[in-house]
Amino acid sequence: MQAVVQDRYGPPEHLRLVELPVPTPGPEEVLIEVRATAVNLSDWETLVGSPAYARIGGLRRPRRPVLGSDIAGVVTEVGAAVAGFSPGDEVFADNLFPKGGFARYAAVPTDALAVKPPELSFAEAAAIPQSGAIALQGTAGAGPGSRVLINGAGGGTGAFAIQVAKAAGAHVTGVDTAAKLEFMAEVGADEVIDYRTVDVTRTGARWDLFLDLVAHRSVRACRRALAPGGVYRAVGGSVPTLLRLLTVGTVVGQLSGRRIGVLPANEGPRYFLPLARRCAEGELQVHLDRIYPLAEAPEALARVGAGHSLGKVIVADG
């Protein structure tokens, strides 16, 4: 089968399109003919080996040669102990640690897998698992009258988070580059800000919930942006930033009557299916930026890594 492989950490130019054997599913795995795979920031981090936690399991070289965790496709074979899935089922999954989505076939454990809603295309379904789960958990607590700030709101996770917070009745401010202001407004943000011209932590405005998808600020700046009782949640970021949030942020939050920390996002169907159902019912929309063929997976990764995507970038042929 064709697959895009990574044999060292570095830029997308190091990726190669090669022929690999079709994976053999384990007893509790299914083999999926991949129809679409989303490109996540976690793929970019694993590609370049940064932040440091991206090298867990492979300090000097990647442990898994094929990237791509959010997969949608058709079951072609099931392991000996598999129940509940059969060849021909249309499914989608967050295959975060095995990965393998940038290939024609991927082996996926059943606990990462769910039946795809028929109302969603394979590309739409692939866009949901990781981003959808983070958006739901990251905006938990948003409600009528609350003020929500989403930093990095112009990407795939941000587009879902804006919609979820708006559906809950919140007033939503989206922050990203100038090139994404119009997109964030179209998705539903009440206010949009270019972070390059405005420091939201110094405007005097205060938010009840601050979801930071591009964490780099100081704890003091995070605290300054929060209303009394407010919550700051970071997703990703450099190791020093995350350590400061987990230590100093916890203390500062407790002393100031706020909560400052890192979002421990859970994964799996239990966490992404609720959002997928809302998309299937038409309540929420899946915003697809671009769809690249498998041979152009390096270009797809480069677009996400550069922060240029408006919504989700997908790798899919046909």
C-alpha positions in Angstrom: 0.0 0.0 0.0 1.0 3.6 -0.4 2.0 5.5 2.8 3.7 8.8 3.7 6.4 8.0 6.1 8.6 9.9 8.5 12.0 8.4 9.4 13.4 11.5 11.3 12.2 14.7 13.0 12.3 17.7 10.8 10.4 19.7 8.1 7.7 18.2 5.8 10.4 17.9 3.0 11.7 14.9 4.8 8.5 12.9 4.3 8.5 10.2 1.6 5.7 8.5 -0.3 6.6 4.7 -0.2 5.1 1.3 -0.5 4.5 -0.5 2.8 2.8 -3.8 3.7 -0.8 -3.6 4.6 -1.1 -3.7 8.4 -2.4 -6.9 10.1 -5.0 -6.0 12.7 -4.5 -7.3 16.2 -7.1 -9.3 18.1 -8.9 -6.1 19.3 -8.3 -4.0 16.2 -10.0 -3.5 12.8 -8.3 -2.8 9.5 -9.7 0.4 7.8 -9.4 1.4 4.2 -8.7 5.0 4.8 -10.9 7.5 2.9 -9.9 10.7 4.8 -7.5 11.8 7.5 -7.4 15.2 9.3 -4.2 17.0 9.9 -3.9 18.1 13.5 -1.4 20.3 15.3 -0.3 17.1 17.1 0.8 15.7 13.7 2.9 18.8 13.1 4.5 18.6 16.5 5.3 14.9 16.0 6.7 15.7 12.6 9.2 18.3 13.8 9.7 16.8 17.3 8.8 19.9 19.2 7.6 20.6 21.9 9.7 18.0 23.8 6.6 15.9 24.7 6.1 15.2 21.0 9.1 12.9 21.2 7.6 10.6 23.9 8.4 7.0 22.9 11.0 8.2 20.3 13.6 10.6 21.6 16.0 10.4 18.7 13.7 9.2 15.9 9.9 8.8 15.5 8.5 5.7 17.0 5.6 5.6 14.5 6.7 6.2 10.9 3.2 7.1 9.6 1.4 10.2 11.0 -2.3 10.9 11.0 -4.6 10.0 13.9 -8.1 11.3 13.0 -9.2 8.7 10.4 -12.4 8.0 8.6 -12.9 5.0 6.3 -14.4 1.5 5.7 -13.7 -1.6 7.8 -12.2 -4.3 5.6 -11.1 -6.8 8.3 -11.7 -7.4 12.0 -9.5 -9.0 14.7 -10.4 -12.3 16.3 -11.7 -10.6 19.5 -13.6 -7.8 17.9 -17.4 -7.4 18.5 -19.6 -4.7 17.2 -17.8 -3.9 14.0 -18.0 -5.8 10.6 -16.4 -5.4 7.2 -18.2 -2.7 5.3 -18.9 -0.5 8.3 -18.2 3.2 7.7 -16.3 4.4 10.8 -14.1 7.2 12.2 -11.6 7.3 15.0 -9.0 9.2 17.0 -6.0 6.8 16.6 -3.8 9.2 18.5 -0.9 7.0 19.6 -0.7 4.3 16.9 -1.5 6.9 14.2 -1.1 5.5 10.6 -3.7 7.7 8.9 -1.5 9.0 6.0 -1.7 5.6 4.3 -4.2 3.5 2.3 -4.9 1.3 5.2 -4.6 1.6 9.0 -5.1 -0.7 12.0 -7.2 0.9 14.7 -8.2 -0.4 18.2 -11.9 -0.7 18.7 -11.9 1.6 21.7 -10.8 4.5 19.5 -13.5 3.7 16.9 -17.1 4.7 16.2 -19.7 4.2 13.4 -19.7 7.3 11.2 -23.0 9.2 11.0 -24.3 8.7 7.5 -25.1 12.4 7.2 -21.4 13.2 7.3 -18.9 12.7 4.5 -15.7 10.9 5.2 -13.8 14.2 5.1 -16.3 15.8 7.6 -16.1 12.8 9.9 -12.3 12.8 9.9 -12.3 16.5 10.9 -14.1 15.9 14.2 -12.5 13.4 16.7 -9.6 15.4 18.2 -10.8 18.9 17.5 -14.3 18.2 18.5 -13.4 16.6 21.8 -11.1 19.5 22.7 -13.8 22.0 21.7 -16.4 20.4 23.8 -14.2 20.0 26.9 -12.5 23.4 26.4 -15.8 25.3 26.4 -17.5 23.4 29.2 -19.1 25.9 31.5 -20.0 28.4 28.8 -23.6 29.5 29.2 -26.1 32.3 28.6 -24.5 35.7 29.3 -20.9 34.3 29.8 -18.0 35.9 28.1 -15.7 33.5 26.3 -12.3 34.2 24.7 -10.8 31.7 22.3 -7.2 32.3 21.3 -6.2 30.5 18.0 -9.9 30.4 17.0 -9.3 30.4 13.3 -8.2 26.7 13.0 -10.1 23.5 13.2 -10.6 23.3 16.9 -11.3 27.0 17.2 -14.1 26.8 14.6 -15.8 24.1 16.6 -15.2 25.9 19.9 -16.8 29.1 18.6 -19.9 27.3 17.6 -20.2 25.3 20.8 -19.8 28.4 23.0 -22.3 30.3 20.9 -24.8 27.5 21.0 -24.5 27.6 24.8 -25.5 31.3 24.7 -22.1 32.8 25.3 -20.7 36.0 23.9 -17.6 34.9 22.0 -14.4 36.7 21.1 -12.1 35.0 18.6 -8.4 35.8 18.5 -6.1 34.9 15.6 -4.2 36.5 12.7 -5.7 39.3 10.5 -6.1 36.8 7.7 -8.6 34.8 9.8 -10.8 37.6 11.2 -13.5 37.3 8.5 -13.5 33.5 8.9 -14.0 33.7 12.7 -16.9 36.1 12.2 -18.5 33.9 9.6 -18.3 30.9 12.0 -20.1 32.9 14.7 -17.7 34.9 16.8 -19.3 38.1 18.1 -16.0 39.9 18.2 -12.7 39.2 16.4 -9.2 40.4 17.2 -5.9 40.3 15.5 -3.4 39.2 18.1 -0.6 41.0 16.3 -2.1 44.4 16.8 -4.0 44.0 20.1 -2.9 42.3 23.3 -6.2 41.0 24.7 -4.8 40.8 28.2 -4.1 44.6 28.3 -7.4 45.9 26.9 -9.2 46.0 30.3 -11.7 43.5 29.1 -12.3 40.4 31.3 -13.6 37.0 30.3 -15.4 34.2 32.2 -13.7 31.6 30.1 -10.4 31.8 28.3 -9.6 28.8 26.0 -6.1 29.2 24.8 -5.3 26.9 21.8 -1.8 28.6 21.3 -0.5 28.9 24.9 2.5 31.2 25.4 1.4 33.9 27.8 2.7 34.5 31.3 0.5 33.4 34.2 0.1 37.1 35.2 -1.3 37.9 31.7 -3.7 35.0 31.9 -4.9 36.1 35.3 -5.3 39.7 34.1 -7.7 38.6 31.3 -10.1 36.7 33.7 -13.1 38.0 35.4 -13.5 37.0 39.1 -14.3 33.3 39.2 -13.1 33.0 35.6 -11.4 29.9 34.1 -8.3 29.8 31.8 -7.6 26.5 30.0 -4.5 25.9 27.8 -4.2 23.3 25.1 -0.7 22.6 24.0 2.2 25.0 24.2 5.9 24.8 25.1 6.9 22.7 28.0 8.0 25.7 30.1 4.7 27.4 29.5 2.7 24.3 30.5 4.9 23.8 33.6 4.3 27.4 34.7 0.6 27.0 34.3 0.5 23.7 36.2 2.5 25.2 39.1 2.4 29.0 39.4 -0.9 29.1 37.6 -2.6 26.8 40.1 -1.4 28.9 43.0 -2.2 32.3 41.4 -5.6 31.0 40.4 -6.4 29.9 43.9 -5.2 33.1 45.5 -7.2 35.3 43.1 -10.5 33.3 43.0 -9.9 32.1 39.5 -8.8 28.8 37.9 -5.7 28.7 35.7 -4.4 25.5 34.2 -4.0 23.1 31.4 -6.9 21.3 29.8 -6.5 17.5 30.3 -8.4 16.7 27.2 -9.9 13.2 27.2 -10.0 11.2 23.9 -12.1 8.5 22.4 -15.7 8.1 21.0 -17.3 9.1 24.3 -15.8 12.5 23.9 -16.1 13.2 20.2 -19.4 11.5 19.3 -21.6 14.1 21.0 -20.2 16.8 18.7 -20.4 14.5 15.6 -24.1 14.0 16.3 -24.7 17.7 16.5 -22.9 18.2 13.2 -24.9 15.3 11.6 -28.1 17.0 12.8 -27.1 20.3 11.3 -26.8 22.2 14.6 -23.0 22.7 14.1 -21.0 22.9 10.9 -17.8 21.2 9.9 -15.5 23.8 8.2 -13.1 22.2 5.8 -10.2 24.4 4.7 -8.5 22.3 2.0 -8.4 18.6 0.9 -5.1 17.3 -0.3 -4.3 14.0 -2.0 -2.2 11.5 -0.1 0.9 12.4 -2.2 0.6 16.0 -1.0 0.4 15.2 2.7 3.7 17.2 3.2 2.0 20.3 1.8 -1.0 19.7 4.1 1.2 19.4 7.1 3.1 22.6 6.2 -0.2 24.5 5.9 -1.2 23.5 9.4 2.2 24.0 10.8 2.4 27.6 9.4 -1.0 28.4 11.0 -2.7 29.2 7.7 -5.6 26.8 7.8 -9.2 28.2 8.1 -10.9 25.2 9.7 -9.7 21.7 9.1 -7.1 20.5 6.6 -7.9 17.0 5.2 -5.8 14.4 3.3 -8.0 12.3 1.1 -8.0 10.8 -2.4 -11.1 10.5 -4.5 
